[in-house]
Amino acid sequence: MAATQLDVEHLFTLTATLGDNANAVIAGGPTGTRVIVAVTGGSFEGAKIKGTIVAPGGDWLHSRANGTIHLDVRLLLLTDDGESILMTYFGIGRPDDDGSTSIRSAPTFETGSEAYAWLNDIQAVGIGSSTGDGTVSYDVYALV
């Protein structure tokens, strides 16, 4: 299969802070072990948007038998001019040899803000990682 190059526009870089402990662990489920992790804060910044991550937020991930994780994330973004945006994404995390986790995700957005309504019609991709230090970082791109 030939490689495909996608046209993208950088939206923002996001760093999320994770809670110290999983809120719940449901072991042995039909799709693996479910782990629910709170997202307790963070920030994001790009050319057209900047702000913080505020509660509530979390990741309802599945830890799979092969070592990968399936992400199911909802974050509340608060822009520096006071607008709220829901960021939702699914993704896959894959452990790297150095102990970090490489993450690929597919974010979408929801807002009632006129200033940021352009986000409602974007399919984004996120390229990120986690080093196990309680943070996850992504570069988020709009597919154009």
Contacts in CASP RR format, 6 or more apart in sequence:
PFRMAT RR
TARGET T0000
AUTHOR 0000-0000-0000
METHOD contacts of the structure
MODEL  1
MAATQLDVEHLFTLTATLGDNANAVIAGGPTGTRVIVAVTGGSFEGAKIK
GTIVAPGGDWLHSRANGTIHLDVRLLLLTDDGESILMTYFGIGRPDDDGS
TSIRSAPTFETGSEAYAWLNDIQAVGIGSSTGDGTVSYDVYALV
6 125 0 8 1.000
6 143 0 8 1.000
7 143 0 8 1.000
7 144 0 8 1.000
8 125 0 8 1.000
8 141 0 8 1.000
8 142 0 8 1.000
8 143 0 8 1.000
8 144 0 8 1.000
9 141 0 8 1.000
9 142 0 8 1.000
9 144 0 8 1.000
10 46 0 8 1.000
10 47 0 8 1.000
10 139 0 8 1.000
10 140 0 8 1.000
10 141 0 8 1.000
11 46 0 8 1.000
11 48 0 8 1.000
11 49 0 8 1.000
11 122 0 8 1.000
11 124 0 8 1.000
11 140 0 8 1.000
11 141 0 8 1.000
11 142 0 8 1.000
12 44 0 8 1.000
12 45 0 8 1.000
12 46 0 8 1.000
12 49 0 8 1.000
12 50 0 8 1.000
12 140 0 8 1.000
13 44 0 8 1.000
13 45 0 8 1.000
13 46 0 8 1.000
13 137 0 8 1.000
13 138 0 8 1.000
13 139 0 8 1.000
13 140 0 8 1.000
14 42 0 8 1.000
14 43 0 8 1.000
14 44 0 8 1.000
14 53 0 8 1.000
14 137 0 8 1.000
14 138 0 8 1.000
14 140 0 8 1.000
15 42 0 8 1.000
15 43 0 8 1.000
15 44 0 8 1.000
15 135 0 8 1.000
15 136 0 8 1.000
15 137 0 8 1.000
15 138 0 8 1.000
16 39 0 8 1.000
16 41 0 8 1.000
16 42 0 8 1.000
16 53 0 8 1.000
16 75 0 8 1.000
16 135 0 8 1.000
16 136 0 8 1.000
16 137 0 8 1.000
17 39 0 8 1.000
17 40 0 8 1.000
17 41 0 8 1.000
17 42 0 8 1.000
17 53 0 8 1.000
17 134 0 8 1.000
17 135 0 8 1.000
18 37 0 8 1.000
18 38 0 8 1.000
18 39 0 8 1.000
18 40 0 8 1.000
18 59 0 8 1.000
18 134 0 8 1.000
18 135 0 8 1.000
18 136 0 8 1.000
19 37 0 8 1.000
19 38 0 8 1.000
19 39 0 8 1.000
19 40 0 8 1.000
19 134 0 8 1.000
22 35 0 8 1.000
22 36 0 8 1.000
22 37 0 8 1.000
23 36 0 8 1.000
23 37 0 8 1.000
23 38 0 8 1.000
24 34 0 8 1.000
24 35 0 8 1.000
24 36 0 8 1.000
25 33 0 8 1.000
25 34 0 8 1.000
25 35 0 8 1.000
25 36 0 8 1.000
26 33 0 8 1.000
26 34 0 8 1.000
26 35 0 8 1.000
27 33 0 8 1.000
31 62 0 8 1.000
31 64 0 8 1.000
31 70 0 8 1.000
32 62 0 8 1.000
32 63 0 8 1.000
32 64 0 8 1.000
32 65 0 8 1.000
33 62 0 8 1.000
33 63 0 8 1.000
34 60 0 8 1.000
34 61 0 8 1.000
34 62 0 8 1.000
34 63 0 8 1.000
35 59 0 8 1.000
35 61 0 8 1.000
35 62 0 8 1.000
35 63 0 8 1.000
36 58 0 8 1.000
36 59 0 8 1.000
36 60 0 8 1.000
36 61 0 8 1.000
37 58 0 8 1.000
37 59 0 8 1.000
37 61 0 8 1.000
38 55 0 8 1.000
38 57 0 8 1.000
38 58 0 8 1.000
39 53 0 8 1.000
39 55 0 8 1.000
39 57 0 8 1.000
39 58 0 8 1.000
39 59 0 8 1.000
39 73 0 8 1.000
39 75 0 8 1.000
40 55 0 8 1.000
41 52 0 8 1.000
41 53 0 8 1.000
41 54 0 8 1.000
41 55 0 8 1.000
42 52 0 8 1.000
42 53 0 8 1.000
43 51 0 8 1.000
43 52 0 8 1.000
43 53 0 8 1.000
44 50 0 8 1.000
44 51 0 8 1.000
44 52 0 8 1.000
44 53 0 8 1.000
44 77 0 8 1.000
44 140 0 8 1.000
45 51 0 8 1.000
49 79 0 8 1.000
49 116 0 8 1.000
49 119 0 8 1.000
50 79 0 8 1.000
50 80 0 8 1.000
51 77 0 8 1.000
51 78 0 8 1.000
51 79 0 8 1.000
51 80 0 8 1.000
52 77 0 8 1.000
52 78 0 8 1.000
52 80 0 8 1.000
53 75 0 8 1.000
53 76 0 8 1.000
53 77 0 8 1.000
53 78 0 8 1.000
54 76 0 8 1.000
54 77 0 8 1.000
54 78 0 8 1.000
55 76 0 8 1.000
56 74 0 8 1.000
56 76 0 8 1.000
57 73 0 8 1.000
57 74 0 8 1.000
57 75 0 8 1.000
57 76 0 8 1.000
58 73 0 8 1.000
58 74 0 8 1.000
58 75 0 8 1.000
59 71 0 8 1.000
59 72 0 8 1.000
59 73 0 8 1.000
60 72 0 8 1.000
60 73 0 8 1.000
61 69 0 8 1.000
61 70 0 8 1.000
61 71 0 8 1.000
61 72 0 8 1.000
62 69 0 8 1.000
62 70 0 8 1.000
62 72 0 8 1.000
63 69 0 8 1.000
64 70 0 8 1.000
67 94 0 8 1.000
67 95 0 8 1.000
68 92 0 8 1.000
68 93 0 8 1.000
68 94 0 8 1.000
68 95 0 8 1.000
69 92 0 8 1.000
69 93 0 8 1.000
69 101 0 8 1.000
70 90 0 8 1.000
70 91 0 8 1.000
70 92 0 8 1.000
70 93 0 8 1.000
71 89 0 8 1.000
71 90 0 8 1.000
71 91 0 8 1.000
71 92 0 8 1.000
71 93 0 8 1.000
71 103 0 8 1.000
71 105 0 8 1.000
72 90 0 8 1.000
73 87 0 8 1.000
73 88 0 8 1.000
73 89 0 8 1.000
73 90 0 8 1.000
73 91 0 8 1.000
73 105 0 8 1.000
74 86 0 8 1.000
74 87 0 8 1.000
74 88 0 8 1.000
75 86 0 8 1.000
75 87 0 8 1.000
75 88 0 8 1.000
76 84 0 8 1.000
76 85 0 8 1.000
76 86 0 8 1.000
76 87 0 8 1.000
77 84 0 8 1.000
77 85 0 8 1.000
77 86 0 8 1.000
77 87 0 8 1.000
78 84 0 8 1.000
78 85 0 8 1.000
79 85 0 8 1.000
79 113 0 8 1.000
79 115 0 8 1.000
79 116 0 8 1.000
81 115 0 8 1.000
83 111 0 8 1.000
83 113 0 8 1.000
83 115 0 8 1.000
83 116 0 8 1.000
84 111 0 8 1.000
84 113 0 8 1.000
85 109 0 8 1.000
85 110 0 8 1.000
85 111 0 8 1.000
85 113 0 8 1.000
85 116 0 8 1.000
85 119 0 8 1.000
86 109 0 8 1.000
86 110 0 8 1.000
86 111 0 8 1.000
87 107 0 8 1.000
87 108 0 8 1.000
87 109 0 8 1.000
88 107 0 8 1.000
88 108 0 8 1.000
88 109 0 8 1.000
88 110 0 8 1.000
89 105 0 8 1.000
89 106 0 8 1.000
89 107 0 8 1.000
89 108 0 8 1.000
89 124 0 8 1.000
89 126 0 8 1.000
90 105 0 8 1.000
90 106 0 8 1.000
91 103 0 8 1.000
91 104 0 8 1.000
91 105 0 8 1.000
91 106 0 8 1.000
92 103 0 8 1.000
92 104 0 8 1.000
92 105 0 8 1.000
93 101 0 8 1.000
93 102 0 8 1.000
93 103 0 8 1.000
93 104 0 8 1.000
94 101 0 8 1.000
94 102 0 8 1.000
94 103 0 8 1.000
95 101 0 8 1.000
95 102 0 8 1.000
96 102 0 8 1.000
96 129 0 8 1.000
99 131 0 8 1.000
99 132 0 8 1.000
100 129 0 8 1.000
100 130 0 8 1.000
100 131 0 8 1.000
100 132 0 8 1.000
101 129 0 8 1.000
101 130 0 8 1.000
101 131 0 8 1.000
101 132 0 8 1.000
102 128 0 8 1.000
102 129 0 8 1.000
103 126 0 8 1.000
103 127 0 8 1.000
103 128 0 8 1.000
103 129 0 8 1.000
103 130 0 8 1.000
103 136 0 8 1.000
103 138 0 8 1.000
104 125 0 8 1.000
104 126 0 8 1.000
104 127 0 8 1.000
104 128 0 8 1.000
105 125 0 8 1.000
105 126 0 8 1.000
105 128 0 8 1.000
105 138 0 8 1.000
106 123 0 8 1.000
106 124 0 8 1.000
106 125 0 8 1.000
106 126 0 8 1.000
107 124 0 8 1.000
107 125 0 8 1.000
107 126 0 8 1.000
107 140 0 8 1.000
108 122 0 8 1.000
108 123 0 8 1.000
108 124 0 8 1.000
109 116 0 8 1.000
109 119 0 8 1.000
109 120 0 8 1.000
109 122 0 8 1.000
109 124 0 8 1.000
110 120 0 8 1.000
111 117 0 8 1.000
111 119 0 8 1.000
111 120 0 8 1.000
112 120 0 8 1.000
122 142 0 8 1.000
122 143 0 8 1.000
123 142 0 8 1.000
123 143 0 8 1.000
124 140 0 8 1.000
124 141 0 8 1.000
124 142 0 8 1.000
124 143 0 8 1.000
125 140 0 8 1.000
125 141 0 8 1.000
125 143 0 8 1.000
126 138 0 8 1.000
126 139 0 8 1.000
126 140 0 8 1.000
126 141 0 8 1.000
127 138 0 8 1.000
127 139 0 8 1.000
127 141 0 8 1.000
128 136 0 8 1.000
128 137 0 8 1.000
128 138 0 8 1.000
128 139 0 8 1.000
129 136 0 8 1.000
129 137 0 8 1.000
130 136 0 8 1.000
130 137 0 8 1.000
END
